[in-house]
């Protein structure tokens, strides 16, 4: 686990943020991790962000964190889940990552004096934060959980993930295209079965998922939604049909960013402006950034 402290710039795209992060290891999303921040009466609970697979807090939250800070929240982010032999965070056992995330929540509460936090998890980060809440006692310290492109019931990864997970020793393999954390996010995995049994929520926490019908990672896309009736499940296209943002663009799409803010405080913030977003937005640039 590592707490990034060097403030980076606001980024407009996932590829831009990933490029900056690669060239500036340890960068923190703009405005985040100010441990002198005092929660306001309007926003008494700090927001703690949980990043996705093969990623870090700057790469995933260089747009969301400054939006929330500008809206008056104290915002914190941590890098976790660095598997042995891996170069990127979010590759190790999700159970271990959840414990690391919980330890960071304790640090945030101690520094700010808040009684509880709200959490926003993107992709794997949603599962990391929900495991902390549901299985590690975090329900006593969390008021709202917002899962963005959450692999709540896993994905098939176009059939490749399920086939790989069936191989003997698959969860011991780290590297290449698969990590232990990725295998744990496959539909029907041991970890997701554990997390979602007997229910996928626990009492006392407000759960909201935010998904997209054109998710490039989680198929079927309906696997983002939680099934307990206490949860609220939002789909971008049901609120803004012309926004065809996908999995990787969700944390940089303006409508989706404002939807996250709405989920954190629905009485204070409405939906953002609905604008057309083309299918596949952001993917070519992210592929180029990741491979060249």
C-alpha positions as CSV (number, residue, x, y, z in Angstrom):
1,X,0.0,0.0,0.0
2,X,1.2,3.5,-0.8
3,X,-0.4,6.9,-0.2
4,X,0.4,9.2,-3.1
5,X,1.3,12.8,-2.1
6,X,2.6,14.7,-5.1
7,X,-0.3,16.5,-6.6
8,X,-0.8,16.0,-10.3
9,X,-2.8,18.0,-12.8
10,X,-6.5,17.6,-13.7
11,X,-6.8,15.1,-16.6
12,X,-9.4,15.1,-19.3
13,X,-9.1,11.5,-20.5
14,X,-8.1,8.2,-19.1
15,X,-5.2,7.9,-21.5
16,X,-3.9,11.3,-20.5
17,X,-4.0,10.4,-16.8
18,X,-2.4,7.0,-17.4
19,X,0.5,8.6,-19.4
20,X,1.1,11.2,-16.6
21,X,1.0,8.5,-14.0
22,X,3.5,6.4,-15.8
23,X,5.9,9.3,-16.1
24,X,5.3,10.5,-12.5
25,X,5.0,7.5,-10.2
26,X,3.3,8.4,-6.9
27,X,1.2,11.2,-8.3
28,X,-2.0,12.0,-6.4
29,X,-5.2,13.2,-8.0
30,X,-5.4,17.0,-7.7
31,X,-6.7,18.1,-4.4
32,X,-6.7,14.7,-2.8
33,X,-4.9,13.5,0.3
34,X,-4.9,16.8,2.2
35,X,-4.8,15.4,5.7
36,X,-5.4,18.8,7.1
37,X,-8.8,19.0,5.4
38,X,-11.7,19.6,7.8
39,X,-15.0,18.1,6.7
40,X,-17.7,20.8,6.3
41,X,-21.3,20.7,7.6
42,X,-22.5,20.2,4.1
43,X,-20.1,17.3,3.5
44,X,-19.3,15.8,6.9
45,X,-18.0,12.5,5.5
46,X,-14.7,12.4,3.6
47,X,-14.7,10.5,0.3
48,X,-12.2,7.7,-0.1
49,X,-11.5,6.5,-3.6
50,X,-10.6,2.9,-4.6
51,X,-8.9,2.3,-8.0
52,X,-9.2,-0.5,-10.5
53,X,-7.0,-3.3,-11.9
54,X,-3.5,-2.7,-13.1
55,X,-3.9,0.9,-12.2
56,X,-3.5,3.5,-9.5
57,X,-5.5,6.4,-7.9
58,X,-4.2,9.0,-10.3
59,X,-4.8,7.1,-13.4
60,X,-8.4,6.4,-12.5
61,X,-9.4,9.6,-10.5
62,X,-7.6,12.5,-12.0
63,X,-10.9,14.0,-13.1
64,X,-13.3,12.8,-10.3
65,X,-11.1,13.8,-7.3
66,X,-10.8,17.5,-8.3
67,X,-14.5,17.6,-9.1
68,X,-15.4,16.4,-5.6
69,X,-12.8,18.7,-3.9
70,X,-14.2,21.7,-5.8
71,X,-17.7,20.7,-4.6
72,X,-16.5,20.8,-1.0
73,X,-15.5,17.3,0.0
74,X,-12.3,16.2,1.6
75,X,-11.1,13.5,-0.8
76,X,-8.5,10.8,-0.2
77,X,-7.0,8.1,-2.4
78,X,-4.6,5.2,-1.9
79,X,-2.7,2.7,-4.1
80,X,-3.1,-0.9,-3.0
81,X,-2.8,-4.5,-4.2
82,X,0.7,-4.6,-5.6
83,X,1.3,-8.3,-6.1
84,X,4.7,-9.8,-5.8
85,X,6.5,-9.5,-9.1
86,X,4.0,-7.1,-10.5
87,X,4.6,-3.6,-11.7
88,X,1.1,-2.2,-11.3
89,X,-1.2,-1.8,-8.3
90,X,-4.5,-3.7,-8.2
91,X,-3.0,-7.0,-9.1
92,X,-2.9,-8.9,-5.8
93,X,-5.5,-10.8,-3.8
94,X,-8.6,-8.6,-3.4
95,X,-9.0,-9.8,0.2
96,X,-5.6,-8.3,1.0
97,X,-6.3,-5.1,-1.0
98,X,-9.5,-4.7,1.0
99,X,-7.6,-4.9,4.3
100,X,-5.1,-2.4,3.0
101,X,-8.0,-0.1,2.0
102,X,-9.6,-0.5,5.4
103,X,-6.4,0.5,7.1
104,X,-6.3,3.7,5.0
105,X,-9.9,4.5,5.9
106,X,-8.8,4.3,9.6
107,X,-6.0,6.8,8.8
108,X,-8.5,9.2,7.1
109,X,-10.9,9.0,10.0
110,X,-8.2,9.7,12.5
111,X,-6.9,12.7,10.6
112,X,-10.2,14.3,9.8
113,X,-12.1,13.4,13.0
114,X,-15.0,12.2,10.9
115,X,-17.3,9.5,12.3
116,X,-17.7,7.8,8.9
117,X,-16.6,8.0,5.2
118,X,-18.2,7.5,1.9
119,X,-16.4,5.4,-0.7
120,X,-16.3,5.4,-4.5
121,X,-14.8,2.3,-6.1
122,X,-14.1,2.1,-9.8
123,X,-14.0,-1.4,-11.5
124,X,-12.0,-3.7,-9.2
125,X,-12.0,-0.9,-6.6
126,X,-15.7,-1.3,-6.1
127,X,-15.2,-4.9,-5.1
128,X,-12.3,-4.0,-2.9
129,X,-14.3,-1.5,-1.0
130,X,-17.4,-3.7,-0.8
131,X,-15.3,-6.6,0.5
132,X,-14.0,-4.2,3.2
133,X,-17.6,-3.2,4.1
134,X,-19.3,-6.5,3.9
135,X,-16.6,-8.8,5.3
136,X,-14.0,-6.8,7.2
137,X,-16.2,-4.7,9.5
138,X,-16.2,-1.6,7.3
139,X,-20.0,-1.2,7.5
140,X,-19.6,0.5,10.9
141,X,-17.4,3.2,9.3
142,X,-19.0,3.7,5.8
143,X,-22.3,5.5,5.0
144,X,-22.3,5.4,1.2
145,X,-20.7,3.0,-1.2
146,X,-20.7,3.9,-4.9
147,X,-19.5,1.3,-7.3
148,X,-18.6,2.6,-10.8
149,X,-18.4,-0.2,-13.5
150,X,-18.4,-2.6,-10.5
151,X,-17.8,-6.2,-11.3
152,X,-20.4,-7.1,-8.7
153,X,-21.2,-10.5,-10.3
154,X,-18.1,-10.6,-12.5
155,X,-17.5,-10.7,-16.2
156,X,-16.8,-13.4,-18.7
157,X,-14.1,-11.3,-20.4
158,X,-15.4,-12.6,-23.8
159,X,-15.0,-16.1,-22.5
160,X,-11.3,-15.9,-22.0
161,X,-11.4,-15.2,-18.3
162,X,-13.6,-18.1,-17.4
163,X,-11.5,-20.4,-19.5
164,X,-8.3,-19.2,-17.9
165,X,-9.8,-19.5,-14.4
166,X,-10.6,-23.1,-15.0
167,X,-7.0,-24.0,-15.4
168,X,-5.2,-25.6,-12.5
169,X,-3.2,-23.1,-10.5
170,X,-4.7,-20.2,-12.3
171,X,-5.0,-18.0,-9.2
172,X,-1.3,-18.5,-8.5
173,X,-0.3,-16.9,-11.8
174,X,0.6,-13.3,-11.9
175,X,1.8,-11.5,-15.0
176,X,1.0,-11.4,-18.7
177,X,-2.6,-10.6,-19.3
178,X,-3.9,-12.1,-16.0
179,X,-3.3,-11.5,-12.3
180,X,-4.8,-13.0,-9.2
181,X,-7.1,-10.0,-8.9
182,X,-8.4,-10.3,-12.4
183,X,-9.2,-14.0,-12.0
184,X,-11.1,-13.1,-8.8
185,X,-13.4,-10.9,-10.9
186,X,-14.5,-13.6,-13.4
187,X,-18.1,-14.4,-13.2
188,X,-18.7,-17.2,-10.7
189,X,-15.3,-16.8,-9.0
190,X,-14.8,-18.1,-5.5
191,X,-14.3,-14.6,-4.2
192,X,-17.4,-13.1,-5.7
193,X,-19.5,-16.1,-4.6
194,X,-18.2,-15.5,-1.0
195,X,-18.8,-11.8,-1.2
196,X,-22.4,-12.1,-2.6
197,X,-23.6,-14.9,-0.3
198,X,-26.1,-14.8,1.3
199,X,-26.7,-11.2,0.2
200,X,-24.6,-8.7,-1.7
201,X,-25.2,-5.9,0.8
202,X,-25.2,-5.4,4.6
203,X,-27.5,-3.3,6.6
204,X,-26.7,0.3,7.4
205,X,-24.8,1.2,4.2
206,X,-26.3,2.9,1.2
207,X,-25.2,1.1,-2.0
208,X,-25.3,2.6,-5.5
209,X,-23.9,1.0,-8.7
210,X,-23.3,3.0,-11.8
211,X,-23.0,1.0,-15.0
212,X,-23.1,1.2,-18.8
213,X,-24.9,-1.0,-21.2
214,X,-21.9,-1.0,-23.5
215,X,-19.3,-2.1,-20.9
216,X,-16.3,-3.5,-22.7
217,X,-15.1,-5.5,-19.7
218,X,-18.1,-6.8,-17.8
219,X,-20.4,-9.0,-19.8
220,X,-23.3,-9.3,-19.3
221,X,-23.4,-5.6,-18.4
222,X,-26.2,-6.4,-16.0
223,X,-23.6,-8.0,-13.7
224,X,-22.7,-4.6,-12.5
225,X,-25.9,-4.3,-10.6
226,X,-26.4,-5.5,-7.1
227,X,-29.4,-7.7,-6.5
228,X,-30.4,-6.8,-2.9
229,X,-33.5,-4.6,-3.1
230,X,-31.8,-2.1,-0.8
231,X,-29.3,-1.2,-3.5
232,X,-29.8,1.5,-6.2
233,X,-28.6,0.6,-9.6
234,X,-28.1,3.3,-12.2
235,X,-27.3,2.9,-15.9
236,X,-25.9,5.8,-17.8
237,X,-28.0,5.1,-21.0
238,X,-31.2,4.9,-19.0
239,X,-30.6,8.5,-17.9
240,X,-28.8,9.8,-21.0
241,X,-29.5,7.5,-24.0
242,X,-27.1,9.2,-26.3
243,X,-24.1,8.8,-24.0
244,X,-22.5,5.5,-25.1
245,X,-19.5,5.8,-22.8
246,X,-18.0,2.4,-21.9
247,X,-16.1,0.9,-19.0
248,X,-12.8,2.7,-19.4
249,X,-14.4,6.1,-20.1
250,X,-16.8,6.1,-17.2
251,X,-14.5,7.9,-14.8
252,X,-13.7,10.6,-17.4
253,X,-17.1,11.1,-19.0
254,X,-18.6,14.4,-17.7
255,X,-22.2,13.0,-17.4
256,X,-20.9,10.0,-15.5
257,X,-18.7,12.1,-13.2
258,X,-21.7,14.2,-12.2
259,X,-23.7,11.1,-11.8
260,X,-21.2,9.9,-9.2
261,X,-21.5,13.2,-7.4
262,X,-25.3,12.8,-7.5
263,X,-25.0,9.3,-6.0
264,X,-22.9,10.7,-3.1
265,X,-25.4,13.5,-2.3
266,X,-28.6,13.0,-4.3
267,X,-30.4,15.8,-2.4
268,X,-27.8,18.4,-3.2
269,X,-26.7,17.5,-6.7
270,X,-28.8,16.6,-9.7
271,X,-27.7,15.0,-13.0
272,X,-25.2,16.6,-15.3
273,X,-25.9,17.8,-18.9
274,X,-26.7,14.9,-21.2
275,X,-24.5,15.1,-24.3
276,X,-23.8,12.6,-27.1
277,X,-20.8,10.4,-26.5
278,X,-19.7,8.0,-29.3
279,X,-19.3,4.3,-28.8
280,X,-15.7,3.4,-28.0
281,X,-14.7,6.9,-26.9
282,X,-11.3,6.8,-25.2
283,X,-10.4,3.3,-26.0
284,X,-8.0,3.8,-29.0
285,X,-6.0,6.4,-27.1
286,X,-5.8,4.2,-24.0
287,X,-4.6,1.2,-26.1
288,X,-1.9,3.3,-27.7
289,X,-0.8,4.7,-24.4
290,X,-0.6,1.2,-22.8
291,X,1.3,-0.4,-25.6
292,X,3.5,2.2,-27.2
